[in-house]
Amino acid sequence: MHLKEAKGILSASNGMNISRGCTHGCIYCDSRSKCYQINHDFENVEIKSNAPLLLEDILKRRRNKCVISTGAMSDPYIPLPENLTNIRACLEIIDKYGCGIAIQTKSDLILRDLDILICINKKAKCIVQTTLTTFDEDLCKKLEPNVCGTKRRYEMLKVMQENKIQTIVWLCPFLPFINDTEDNLKGLLEYCVDAGVYGIIFWGIGMTLREGSREYFYQKLDEHFPGLKKIYHKKYGYKYEIVSDNNNKLVDTLRETCDKHKIVYGVDNLFEYMGTFEEKEKKQIELF
């Protein structure tokens, strides 16, 4: 871990990353790709030491409130004290200025900040997102070795449901010959239905590989799935987008389940929804 003073904290679309790099060790992580120009060891997480100061400086000068999204590139709940201090401080500032939050994490450490999320949710939009990759806990330890398992993330979703905080699940990636099975998908969908998730984000049954992430992924295939790298090379070569042979069948299953249980699954619709600010107290007053 190392600290760095950042020059900015919010993107044009109100995206926020308080760190760069990660310790989760997910074998498929796209954030390792060279195009993101992380010029330090990926596990040596760079923490933006002045993130709360930058965020407050922006929000106190803004006329219009917004929904801030975080966790797209780097999990805000990487288990480092400096990082955990930063994300709580940022959430407190978001709550202070009446903004919304769409926060994405694979970690149950988010439950530590449940009190602030509840406060934000009373006034504005609060959406918690998590990734579910495999229903098999043993397989999860291979694919996502340094983060809580799938069942624990499901339990976290249930806690959010109990506190009326909306949730969205990223069902991805589906690694060909590893977790692209009907049993796996159905198990994950059962979790989503039982946890009452608002939406499911998916781009089909497959994965993406770019320079930087591809090399790490193949290294881990050799470690955990001997012989599979050769199959990938032969079937996919150096394609960026890898589509499972089971794509059509599993996508049909996913859509049928979402339609049956009224779960939103259009990617564009979900991103538009998460980015649109809604002030709950004002809406309640207008109703009366």
BALOBA-1460 file (C-alpha; in Angstrom, 3 decimals):
// residues 288
<rec num="1" residu="m" x="0.000" y="0.000" z="0.000"/>
<rec num="2" residu="h" x="1.153" y="3.546" z="-0.693"/>
<rec num="3" residu="l" x="-0.446" y="6.971" z="-0.376"/>
<rec num="4" residu="k" x="-0.720" y="9.597" z="-3.072"/>
<rec num="5" residu="e" x="-2.325" y="13.027" z="-3.260"/>
<rec num="6" residu="a" x="-4.746" y="13.086" z="-6.168"/>
<rec num="7" residu="k" x="-5.503" y="16.094" z="-8.370"/>
<rec num="8" residu="g" x="-9.141" y="15.150" z="-8.897"/>
<rec num="9" residu="i" x="-11.731" y="12.759" z="-7.509"/>
<rec num="10" residu="l" x="-14.888" y="12.884" z="-9.667"/>
<rec num="11" residu="s" x="-15.194" y="12.106" z="-13.362"/>
<rec num="12" residu="a" x="-17.502" y="14.010" z="-15.698"/>
<rec num="13" residu="s" x="-20.173" y="11.384" z="-15.009"/>
<rec num="14" residu="n" x="-19.674" y="11.612" z="-11.207"/>
<rec num="15" residu="g" x="-17.640" y="8.423" z="-10.950"/>
<rec num="16" residu="m" x="-15.252" y="8.187" z="-7.999"/>
<rec num="17" residu="n" x="-12.348" y="5.860" z="-7.274"/>
<rec num="18" residu="i" x="-10.553" y="6.384" z="-3.986"/>
<rec num="19" residu="s" x="-7.736" y="3.961" z="-4.841"/>
<rec num="20" residu="r" x="-5.966" y="2.219" z="-7.728"/>
<rec num="21" residu="g" x="-5.108" y="-1.449" z="-7.658"/>
<rec num="22" residu="c" x="-6.607" y="-4.232" z="-5.551"/>
<rec num="23" residu="t" x="-5.781" y="-7.122" z="-3.211"/>
<rec num="24" residu="h" x="-8.827" y="-9.335" z="-3.972"/>
<rec num="25" residu="g" x="-6.798" y="-11.408" z="-6.448"/>
<rec num="26" residu="c" x="-9.694" y="-12.168" z="-8.834"/>
<rec num="27" residu="i" x="-8.135" y="-14.134" z="-11.668"/>
<rec num="28" residu="y" x="-10.249" y="-12.442" z="-14.377"/>
<rec num="29" residu="c" x="-9.835" y="-8.808" z="-13.248"/>
<rec num="30" residu="d" x="-10.047" y="-6.375" z="-16.182"/>
<rec num="31" residu="s" x="-8.548" y="-3.569" z="-14.079"/>
<rec num="32" residu="r" x="-5.137" y="-5.214" z="-14.539"/>
<rec num="33" residu="s" x="-5.292" y="-4.309" z="-18.243"/>
<rec num="34" residu="k" x="-2.461" y="-2.085" z="-19.460"/>
<rec num="35" residu="c" x="-4.902" y="0.406" z="-20.976"/>
<rec num="36" residu="y" x="-5.684" y="1.717" z="-17.474"/>
<rec num="37" residu="q" x="-2.048" y="2.698" z="-16.957"/>
<rec num="38" residu="i" x="-1.617" y="1.510" z="-13.387"/>
<rec num="39" residu="n" x="2.120" y="2.026" z="-13.239"/>
<rec num="40" residu="h" x="2.779" y="0.195" z="-9.988"/>
<rec num="41" residu="d" x="2.383" y="-3.363" z="-8.744"/>
<rec num="42" residu="f" x="-1.363" y="-4.035" z="-8.841"/>
<rec num="43" residu="e" x="-1.446" y="-5.433" z="-5.293"/>
<rec num="44" residu="n" x="0.514" y="-2.409" z="-3.981"/>
<rec num="45" residu="v" x="-2.701" y="-0.397" z="-3.734"/>
<rec num="46" residu="e" x="-2.396" y="3.338" z="-4.327"/>
<rec num="47" residu="i" x="-4.718" y="5.165" z="-1.939"/>
<rec num="48" residu="k" x="-5.790" y="8.725" z="-2.689"/>
<rec num="49" residu="s" x="-5.010" y="10.251" z="0.678"/>
<rec num="50" residu="n" x="-6.897" y="13.493" z="0.001"/>
<rec num="51" residu="a" x="-10.023" y="11.917" z="-1.528"/>
<rec num="52" residu="p" x="-12.455" y="13.192" z="1.177"/>
<rec num="53" residu="l" x="-11.053" y="16.738" z="0.968"/>
<rec num="54" residu="l" x="-11.390" y="16.791" z="-2.810"/>
<rec num="55" residu="l" x="-14.918" y="15.396" z="-2.682"/>
<rec num="56" residu="e" x="-16.135" y="17.926" z="-0.109"/>
<rec num="57" residu="d" x="-14.581" y="20.800" z="-2.034"/>
<rec num="58" residu="i" x="-16.561" y="19.760" z="-5.123"/>
<rec num="59" residu="l" x="-19.893" y="19.043" z="-3.445"/>
<rec num="60" residu="k" x="-20.010" y="22.215" z="-1.353"/>
<rec num="61" residu="r" x="-19.708" y="24.294" z="-4.541"/>
<rec num="62" residu="r" x="-22.274" y="22.342" z="-6.559"/>
<rec num="63" residu="r" x="-25.728" y="23.786" z="-7.138"/>
<rec num="64" residu="n" x="-27.291" y="20.501" z="-8.245"/>
<rec num="65" residu="k" x="-27.133" y="17.264" z="-6.291"/>
<rec num="66" residu="c" x="-26.071" y="14.064" z="-8.009"/>
<rec num="67" residu="v" x="-25.590" y="10.329" z="-7.609"/>
<rec num="68" residu="i" x="-21.952" y="9.444" z="-7.106"/>
<rec num="69" residu="s" x="-20.839" y="6.032" z="-8.325"/>
<rec num="70" residu="t" x="-17.815" y="4.220" z="-6.933"/>
<rec num="71" residu="g" x="-16.209" y="0.798" z="-7.254"/>
<rec num="72" residu="a" x="-16.053" y="0.406" z="-11.027"/>
<rec num="73" residu="m" x="-12.253" y="0.244" z="-11.230"/>
<rec num="74" residu="s" x="-11.163" y="-0.400" z="-7.668"/>
<rec num="75" residu="d" x="-13.199" y="-1.877" z="-4.826"/>
<rec num="76" residu="p" x="-13.845" y="0.800" z="-2.166"/>
<rec num="77" residu="y" x="-13.642" y="-1.880" z="0.533"/>
<rec num="78" residu="i" x="-10.128" y="-3.157" z="0.008"/>
<rec num="79" residu="p" x="-9.232" y="-4.230" z="3.584"/>
<rec num="80" residu="l" x="-6.617" y="-1.585" z="4.348"/>
<rec num="81" residu="p" x="-7.215" y="0.815" z="7.275"/>
<rec num="82" residu="e" x="-6.389" y="3.912" z="5.217"/>
<rec num="83" residu="n" x="-8.801" y="2.842" z="2.487"/>
<rec num="84" residu="l" x="-11.622" y="2.001" z="4.891"/>
<rec num="85" residu="t" x="-11.198" y="5.363" z="6.614"/>
<rec num="86" residu="n" x="-11.404" y="7.112" z="3.262"/>
<rec num="87" residu="i" x="-14.583" y="5.431" z="2.036"/>
<rec num="88" residu="r" x="-16.429" y="6.082" z="5.290"/>
<rec num="89" residu="a" x="-15.378" y="9.731" z="5.224"/>
<rec num="90" residu="c" x="-16.555" y="10.037" z="1.606"/>
<rec num="91" residu="l" x="-19.913" y="8.456" z="2.440"/>
<rec num="92" residu="e" x="-20.339" y="10.887" z="5.327"/>
<rec num="93" residu="i" x="-19.687" y="13.791" z="2.958"/>
<rec num="94" residu="i" x="-22.142" y="12.421" z="0.395"/>
<rec num="95" residu="d" x="-24.751" y="12.177" z="3.145"/>
<rec num="96" residu="k" x="-23.911" y="15.672" z="4.420"/>
<rec num="97" residu="y" x="-24.622" y="17.272" z="1.039"/>
<rec num="98" residu="g" x="-27.717" y="15.189" z="0.299"/>
<rec num="99" residu="c" x="-26.303" y="13.356" z="-2.698"/>
<rec num="100" residu="g" x="-26.954" y="9.762" z="-3.718"/>
<rec num="101" residu="i" x="-24.567" y="6.823" z="-3.974"/>
<rec num="102" residu="a" x="-24.272" y="3.800" z="-6.262"/>
<rec num="103" residu="i" x="-21.537" y="1.746" z="-4.648"/>
<rec num="104" residu="q" x="-20.050" y="-1.469" z="-6.024"/>
<rec num="105" residu="t" x="-18.130" y="-3.977" z="-3.890"/>
<rec num="106" residu="k" x="-17.422" y="-7.676" z="-3.436"/>
<rec num="107" residu="s" x="-16.723" y="-7.210" z="0.257"/>
<rec num="108" residu="d" x="-19.001" y="-7.638" z="3.261"/>
<rec num="109" residu="l" x="-16.971" y="-4.855" z="4.916"/>
<rec num="110" residu="i" x="-19.603" y="-2.529" z="3.480"/>
<rec num="111" residu="l" x="-21.836" y="-3.642" z="6.371"/>
<rec num="112" residu="r" x="-19.566" y="-1.616" z="8.658"/>
<rec num="113" residu="d" x="-20.991" y="1.507" z="6.996"/>
<rec num="114" residu="l" x="-24.609" y="0.377" z="6.952"/>
<rec num="115" residu="d" x="-25.605" y="3.236" z="9.271"/>
<rec num="116" residu="i" x="-24.463" y="5.858" z="6.754"/>
<rec num="117" residu="l" x="-26.028" y="4.028" z="3.814"/>
<rec num="118" residu="i" x="-29.355" y="4.010" z="5.677"/>
<rec num="119" residu="c" x="-29.053" y="7.770" z="6.242"/>
<rec num="120" residu="i" x="-28.287" y="8.411" z="2.559"/>
<rec num="121" residu="n" x="-31.175" y="6.154" z="1.534"/>
<rec num="122" residu="k" x="-33.677" y="8.201" z="3.556"/>
<rec num="123" residu="k" x="-32.907" y="11.345" z="1.569"/>
<rec num="124" residu="a" x="-31.642" y="10.218" z="-1.816"/>
<rec num="125" residu="k" x="-30.924" y="7.185" z="-3.935"/>
<rec num="126" residu="c" x="-28.685" y="4.544" z="-2.381"/>
<rec num="127" residu="i" x="-27.844" y="1.477" z="-4.450"/>
<rec num="128" residu="v" x="-25.465" y="-1.283" z="-3.394"/>
<rec num="129" residu="q" x="-24.001" y="-3.449" z="-6.156"/>
<rec num="130" residu="t" x="-22.038" y="-6.654" z="-5.915"/>
<rec num="131" residu="t" x="-20.633" y="-9.244" z="-8.310"/>
<rec num="132" residu="l" x="-21.717" y="-12.881" z="-8.144"/>
<rec num="133" residu="t" x="-19.598" y="-15.202" z="-10.262"/>
<rec num="134" residu="t" x="-19.993" y="-18.748" z="-8.987"/>
<rec num="135" residu="f" x="-22.424" y="-20.563" z="-6.708"/>
<rec num="136" residu="d" x="-19.692" y="-23.089" z="-5.823"/>
<rec num="137" residu="e" x="-17.823" y="-21.783" z="-2.767"/>
<rec num="138" residu="d" x="-14.728" y="-23.895" z="-3.446"/>
<rec num="139" residu="l" x="-14.533" y="-22.576" z="-6.994"/>
<rec num="140" residu="c" x="-15.069" y="-19.057" z="-5.668"/>
<rec num="141" residu="k" x="-11.882" y="-19.399" z="-3.611"/>
<rec num="142" residu="k" x="-9.962" y="-20.085" z="-6.809"/>
<rec num="143" residu="l" x="-11.547" y="-17.327" z="-8.881"/>
<rec num="144" residu="e" x="-11.754" y="-14.654" z="-6.145"/>
<rec num="145" residu="p" x="-9.302" y="-15.840" z="-3.477"/>
<rec num="146" residu="n" x="-8.934" y="-12.848" z="-1.157"/>
<rec num="147" residu="v" x="-12.512" y="-11.664" z="-0.764"/>
<rec num="148" residu="c" x="-15.608" y="-13.033" z="0.970"/>
<rec num="149" residu="g" x="-17.409" y="-15.871" z="-0.773"/>
<rec num="150" residu="t" x="-20.601" y="-15.810" z="-2.808"/>
<rec num="151" residu="k" x="-22.872" y="-16.924" z="0.037"/>
<rec num="152" residu="r" x="-21.575" y="-14.133" z="2.252"/>
<rec num="153" residu="r" x="-22.264" y="-11.593" z="-0.504"/>
<rec num="154" residu="y" x="-25.778" y="-12.998" z="-0.783"/>
<rec num="155" residu="e" x="-26.163" y="-12.501" z="2.978"/>
<rec num="156" residu="m" x="-24.982" y="-8.919" z="2.546"/>
<rec num="157" residu="l" x="-27.651" y="-8.396" z="-0.130"/>
<rec num="158" residu="k" x="-30.253" y="-9.724" z="2.304"/>
<rec num="159" residu="v" x="-29.175" y="-7.194" z="4.934"/>
<rec num="160" residu="m" x="-29.613" y="-4.411" z="2.389"/>
<rec num="161" residu="q" x="-33.047" y="-5.794" z="1.481"/>
<rec num="162" residu="e" x="-34.051" y="-5.789" z="5.154"/>
<rec num="163" residu="n" x="-33.049" y="-2.127" z="5.378"/>
<rec num="164" residu="k" x="-34.895" y="-1.155" z="2.166"/>
<rec num="165" residu="i" x="-31.679" y="-0.368" z="0.288"/>
<rec num="166" residu="q" x="-31.894" y="-1.271" z="-3.399"/>
<rec num="167" residu="t" x="-29.366" y="-3.731" z="-4.785"/>
<rec num="168" residu="i" x="-28.030" y="-4.600" z="-8.219"/>
<rec num="169" residu="v" x="-26.033" y="-7.738" z="-9.003"/>
<rec num="170" residu="w" x="-23.368" y="-8.028" z="-11.690"/>
<rec num="171" residu="l" x="-23.613" y="-11.620" z="-12.973"/>
<rec num="172" residu="c" x="-20.215" y="-11.854" z="-14.590"/>
<rec num="173" residu="p" x="-17.862" y="-13.029" z="-15.816"/>
<rec num="174" residu="f" x="-18.754" y="-16.514" z="-16.992"/>
<rec num="175" residu="l" x="-15.474" y="-18.231" z="-17.761"/>
<rec num="176" residu="p" x="-15.815" y="-20.845" z="-20.521"/>
<rec num="177" residu="f" x="-15.358" y="-24.440" z="-19.296"/>
<rec num="178" residu="i" x="-15.289" y="-23.207" z="-15.673"/>
<rec num="179" residu="n" x="-18.501" y="-21.561" z="-14.460"/>
<rec num="180" residu="d" x="-20.600" y="-21.223" z="-17.641"/>
<rec num="181" residu="t" x="-23.066" y="-23.923" z="-16.588"/>
<rec num="182" residu="e" x="-26.822" y="-23.984" z="-16.083"/>
<rec num="183" residu="d" x="-26.477" y="-25.237" z="-12.500"/>
<rec num="184" residu="n" x="-24.189" y="-22.327" z="-11.646"/>
<rec num="185" residu="l" x="-26.459" y="-19.732" z="-13.223"/>
<rec num="186" residu="k" x="-29.583" y="-21.120" z="-11.572"/>
<rec num="187" residu="g" x="-27.893" y="-21.104" z="-8.160"/>
<rec num="188" residu="l" x="-26.872" y="-17.476" z="-8.555"/>
<rec num="189" residu="l" x="-30.330" y="-16.496" z="-9.789"/>
<rec num="190" residu="e" x="-31.898" y="-18.150" z="-6.738"/>
<rec num="191" residu="y" x="-29.751" y="-15.900" z="-4.555"/>
<rec num="192" residu="c" x="-30.813" y="-12.839" z="-6.567"/>
<rec num="193" residu="v" x="-34.510" y="-13.664" z="-6.369"/>
<rec num="194" residu="d" x="-34.420" y="-14.453" z="-2.648"/>
<rec num="195" residu="a" x="-32.491" y="-11.251" z="-1.909"/>
<rec num="196" residu="g" x="-35.020" y="-9.189" z="-3.854"/>
<rec num="197" residu="v" x="-32.468" y="-7.485" z="-6.083"/>
<rec num="198" residu="y" x="-33.717" y="-4.572" z="-8.173"/>
<rec num="199" residu="g" x="-31.601" y="-5.373" z="-11.212"/>
<rec num="200" residu="i" x="-29.075" y="-7.711" z="-12.793"/>
<rec num="201" residu="i" x="-26.264" y="-6.461" z="-15.023"/>
<rec num="202" residu="f" x="-24.904" y="-8.900" z="-17.581"/>
<rec num="203" residu="w" x="-23.427" y="-8.726" z="-21.066"/>
<rec num="204" residu="g" x="-24.004" y="-12.330" z="-22.024"/>
<rec num="205" residu="i" x="-22.222" y="-15.505" z="-21.000"/>
<rec num="206" residu="g" x="-18.498" y="-14.974" z="-21.426"/>
<rec num="207" residu="m" x="-15.647" y="-12.693" z="-20.475"/>
<rec num="208" residu="t" x="-13.165" y="-10.143" z="-21.813"/>
<rec num="209" residu="l" x="-9.379" y="-10.370" z="-21.963"/>
<rec num="210" residu="r" x="-6.920" y="-7.584" z="-22.756"/>
<rec num="211" residu="e" x="-3.170" y="-7.198" z="-22.564"/>
<rec num="212" residu="g" x="-2.231" y="-7.205" z="-18.915"/>
<rec num="213" residu="s" x="-5.269" y="-9.050" z="-17.625"/>
<rec num="214" residu="r" x="-4.866" y="-11.891" z="-20.154"/>
<rec num="215" residu="e" x="-1.383" y="-12.842" z="-18.960"/>
<rec num="216" residu="y" x="-2.470" y="-12.957" z="-15.310"/>
<rec num="217" residu="f" x="-5.556" y="-14.992" z="-16.175"/>
<rec num="218" residu="y" x="-3.565" y="-17.573" z="-18.129"/>
<rec num="219" residu="q" x="-1.038" y="-17.823" z="-15.294"/>
<rec num="220" residu="k" x="-3.884" y="-18.680" z="-12.916"/>
<rec num="221" residu="l" x="-5.388" y="-21.171" z="-15.358"/>
<rec num="222" residu="d" x="-2.085" y="-23.064" z="-15.302"/>
<rec num="223" residu="e" x="-2.163" y="-22.952" z="-11.507"/>
<rec num="224" residu="h" x="-5.757" y="-24.041" z="-10.906"/>
<rec num="225" residu="f" x="-6.963" y="-25.632" z="-14.161"/>
<rec num="226" residu="p" x="-4.003" y="-27.403" z="-15.819"/>
<rec num="227" residu="g" x="-4.372" y="-27.820" z="-19.584"/>
<rec num="228" residu="l" x="-7.181" y="-25.281" z="-19.951"/>
<rec num="229" residu="k" x="-4.932" y="-22.471" z="-21.217"/>
<rec num="230" residu="k" x="-4.134" y="-24.553" z="-24.292"/>
<rec num="231" residu="i" x="-7.855" y="-24.938" z="-25.006"/>
<rec num="232" residu="y" x="-8.375" y="-21.174" z="-24.653"/>
<rec num="233" residu="h" x="-5.485" y="-20.427" z="-26.997"/>
<rec num="234" residu="k" x="-6.813" y="-22.797" z="-29.636"/>
<rec num="235" residu="k" x="-10.453" y="-21.694" z="-29.408"/>
<rec num="236" residu="y" x="-10.163" y="-17.955" z="-28.781"/>
<rec num="237" residu="g" x="-6.666" y="-16.866" z="-29.737"/>
<rec num="238" residu="y" x="-6.198" y="-13.226" z="-28.728"/>
<rec num="239" residu="k" x="-9.835" y="-12.158" z="-28.962"/>
<rec num="240" residu="y" x="-10.944" y="-9.390" z="-26.627"/>
<rec num="241" residu="e" x="-14.466" y="-10.751" z="-26.194"/>
<rec num="242" residu="i" x="-14.806" y="-14.448" z="-25.413"/>
<rec num="243" residu="v" x="-18.299" y="-15.896" z="-25.731"/>
<rec num="244" residu="s" x="-19.287" y="-19.213" z="-24.151"/>
<rec num="245" residu="d" x="-20.773" y="-21.947" z="-26.310"/>
<rec num="246" residu="n" x="-23.610" y="-21.967" z="-23.759"/>
<rec num="247" residu="n" x="-24.402" y="-18.281" z="-24.257"/>
<rec num="248" residu="n" x="-27.788" y="-18.495" z="-25.985"/>
<rec num="249" residu="k" x="-29.268" y="-21.120" z="-23.677"/>
<rec num="250" residu="l" x="-28.104" y="-19.413" z="-20.476"/>
<rec num="251" residu="v" x="-29.129" y="-15.935" z="-21.594"/>
<rec num="252" residu="d" x="-32.641" y="-17.283" z="-22.251"/>
<rec num="253" residu="t" x="-32.715" y="-18.772" z="-18.740"/>
<rec num="254" residu="l" x="-31.558" y="-15.507" z="-17.218"/>
<rec num="255" residu="r" x="-34.107" y="-13.387" z="-19.087"/>
<rec num="256" residu="e" x="-36.965" y="-15.755" z="-18.285"/>
<rec num="257" residu="t" x="-36.096" y="-15.638" z="-14.580"/>
<rec num="258" residu="c" x="-35.829" y="-11.846" z="-14.558"/>
<rec num="259" residu="d" x="-39.145" y="-11.437" z="-16.378"/>
<rec num="260" residu="k" x="-40.876" y="-13.849" z="-14.012"/>
<rec num="261" residu="h" x="-39.640" y="-12.062" z="-10.884"/>
<rec num="262" residu="k" x="-39.754" y="-8.502" z="-12.298"/>
<rec num="263" residu="i" x="-35.993" y="-7.981" z="-12.073"/>
<rec num="264" residu="v" x="-34.645" y="-5.250" z="-14.368"/>
<rec num="265" residu="y" x="-31.859" y="-6.506" z="-16.650"/>
<rec num="266" residu="g" x="-31.336" y="-3.968" z="-19.443"/>
<rec num="267" residu="v" x="-27.770" y="-2.679" z="-18.995"/>
<rec num="268" residu="d" x="-28.475" y="0.781" z="-20.435"/>
<rec num="269" residu="n" x="-31.632" y="1.135" z="-18.351"/>
<rec num="270" residu="l" x="-29.828" y="0.185" z="-15.169"/>
<rec num="271" residu="f" x="-26.922" y="2.565" z="-15.722"/>
<rec num="272" residu="e" x="-29.326" y="5.397" z="-16.525"/>
<rec num="273" residu="y" x="-31.326" y="4.598" z="-13.396"/>
<rec num="274" residu="m" x="-28.252" y="4.535" z="-11.170"/>
<rec num="275" residu="g" x="-27.040" y="7.863" z="-12.521"/>
<rec num="276" residu="t" x="-30.336" y="9.730" z="-12.109"/>
<rec num="277" residu="f" x="-30.663" y="11.715" z="-8.888"/>
<rec num="278" residu="e" x="-33.870" y="11.432" z="-6.884"/>
<rec num="279" residu="e" x="-34.562" y="13.345" z="-3.685"/>
<rec num="280" residu="k" x="-36.799" y="11.137" z="-1.587"/>
<rec num="281" residu="e" x="-37.924" y="13.603" z="1.079"/>
<rec num="282" residu="k" x="-38.941" y="16.126" z="-1.596"/>
<rec num="283" residu="k" x="-40.871" y="13.452" z="-3.511"/>
<rec num="284" residu="q" x="-42.718" y="12.449" z="-0.332"/>
<rec num="285" residu="i" x="-43.684" y="16.063" z="0.381"/>
<rec num="286" residu="e" x="-44.985" y="16.475" z="-3.188"/>
<rec num="287" residu="l" x="-47.179" y="13.380" z="-2.758"/>
<rec num="288" residu="f" x="-48.996" y="15.061" z="0.115"/>
